Amino acid sequence: MASRLCFNIGFLIVASVGLLHGAYAANTYIVGGDLGWIIPPNSSYYEEWTSQSTFQIGDSFVFNWTTGTHTATEVSTKEEYDNCTKMGIILKDAGVKVTFKDNATHYFLCSEGTHCEQGQKMVIKIGDGIPPSFAAPSLTAAAAAAALSALFFSTLAIFFLN
């Protein structure tokens, strides 16, 4: 009986570690990589840069520029993005860090002169890029793993106590 109990406790520990191992750790990205946030060498540069990663809830983006005057302006719609509409939330200082807390698609452009028209704009899709259609409580991967672990342990405790 004691060996079976030890086996069950060991199994529970291994299962819990396995569940928590899958928890997502947020990343910080420097927008544009080594190039930073400037007028790019070609109009598809930022599209190519974003296509190299899958962005998740909790990820952060740092808009850096070392030369020239730039902004990181978040516009609301794809139409505003496509038309380089220069109205929205404006980040005027280099080094600003933006963290996203839900699935959504975010549109950024530079509102200085013709920078947007020259390709200084990008789309950031967080998760699947589609915001939830209802106000659901959001759980981080770690919280979800903890909740699954708690459910698992509770079920086993009930099983062994009966």
C-alpha positions in Angstrom: 0.0 0.0 0.0 2.8 2.4 0.9 4.6 1.8 -2.4 1.4 2.4 -4.3 0.9 5.7 -2.5 4.5 6.7 -3.3 4.0 5.8 -6.9 0.8 7.9 -7.1 2.5 10.9 -5.4 5.4 10.6 -7.8 3.1 10.5 -10.8 1.2 13.6 -9.6 4.5 15.5 -9.3 5.6 14.5 -12.7 2.2 15.3 -14.2 2.2 18.7 -12.6 5.7 19.6 -13.8 4.6 18.5 -17.3 1.6 20.8 -17.3 3.6 23.7 -16.1 6.4 23.1 -18.5 4.1 24.1 -21.4 3.4 27.6 -19.9 4.4 30.4 -22.3 7.1 32.9 -21.4 6.5 36.3 -22.9 9.1 37.7 -25.3 10.3 41.2 -26.0 10.9 42.2 -29.6 12.9 45.1 -31.0 10.7 46.2 -33.8 12.5 45.7 -37.1 15.4 43.8 -35.5 18.8 45.4 -36.1 17.3 47.9 -38.5 14.9 49.3 -35.8 11.9 51.5 -36.6 13.0 53.7 -39.5 12.2 54.1 -43.2 12.9 50.6 -44.4 15.1 49.6 -47.4 11.9 48.2 -49.1 8.2 48.5 -48.6 7.8 44.8 -47.5 10.5 44.9 -44.8 8.3 45.1 -41.7 5.8 42.6 -43.2 8.7 40.2 -43.7 10.0 40.9 -40.2 6.7 40.2 -38.5 6.2 37.0 -40.6 9.3 35.4 -38.9 7.6 35.2 -35.5 4.3 34.2 -33.9 3.4 36.8 -31.3 1.4 35.9 -28.2 -0.5 37.6 -25.4 2.1 39.2 -23.1 4.7 39.8 -25.7 6.3 43.3 -25.8 7.5 45.4 -28.7 10.2 48.2 -28.4 10.1 50.9 -31.1 13.7 52.1 -31.4 15.2 54.6 -33.8 18.5 56.3 -33.7 18.3 58.7 -36.7 15.7 61.0 -37.9 12.3 62.0 -36.4 9.8 59.2 -36.3 6.7 58.2 -34.4 4.9 54.9 -33.8 1.3 55.7 -34.4 -1.3 53.0 -33.7 -4.3 53.3 -36.0 -7.6 51.5 -35.5 -8.4 49.8 -38.8 -6.8 48.2 -41.8 -8.3 50.9 -44.0 -6.5 53.6 -41.9 -3.3 51.5 -42.1 -3.6 51.0 -45.9 -4.3 54.7 -46.5 -1.5 55.8 -44.0 -4.1 57.8 -42.0 -2.0 59.7 -39.4 -4.4 59.8 -36.6 -4.3 57.5 -33.6 -2.3 56.8 -30.4 1.2 58.4 -31.1 4.4 57.2 -29.4 6.9 60.0 -30.0 9.9 58.8 -28.1 12.3 56.1 -29.2 12.6 53.1 -26.9 8.9 52.9 -26.0 7.8 49.4 -25.0 4.3 48.3 -25.9 2.8 45.1 -24.4 -0.3 43.4 -25.7 -2.7 41.7 -23.4 -5.3 40.1 -25.7 -5.7 38.5 -29.1 -6.0 41.3 -31.7 -4.5 42.8 -34.8 -2.6 46.1 -34.2 -1.7 48.5 -37.0 1.3 50.8 -36.6 2.8 53.4 -38.9 5.1 56.4 -38.8 3.1 59.6 -39.0 6.1 61.8 -40.0 6.1 63.2 -43.5 5.8 60.4 -46.1 7.5 57.7 -44.0 4.4 55.5 -44.0 4.0 55.8 -47.7 7.7 54.7 -48.0 7.0 51.5 -46.0 7.4 52.5 -42.4 4.3 50.6 -41.2 3.5 47.2 -39.9 0.8 44.9 -38.7 1.2 42.9 -35.4 -1.1 40.0 -34.9 -1.3 38.8 -31.4 -2.4 35.1 -31.1 -4.8 34.5 -34.0 -5.3 38.3 -34.4 -9.0 38.0 -33.7 -10.3 39.6 -30.5 -12.8 37.5 -28.5 -16.4 38.3 -29.3 -17.4 38.4 -25.7 -15.8 39.6 -22.5 -14.3 36.4 -21.2 -11.8 36.3 -18.3 -8.3 36.0 -19.7 -5.9 33.4 -18.3 -2.2 33.3 -18.9 -0.8 29.9 -19.9 0.7 29.6 -16.4 -2.6 30.3 -14.7 -4.3 27.8 -17.0 -1.7 25.2 -16.2 -2.1 25.8 -12.5 -5.9 25.5 -12.8 -5.5 22.2 -14.7 -3.1 21.0 -12.0 -5.5 21.9 -9.3 -8.3 20.1 -11.0 -6.1 17.0 -11.6 -5.0 16.9 -7.9 -8.6 17.4 -6.6 -9.8 14.6 -8.8 -7.1 12.2 -7.6 -7.6 13.2 -3.9 -11.3 12.5 -4.2 -10.5 9.1 -5.9 -8.1 8.1 -3.1 -10.2 9.3 -0.2 -13.2 7.3 -1.3 
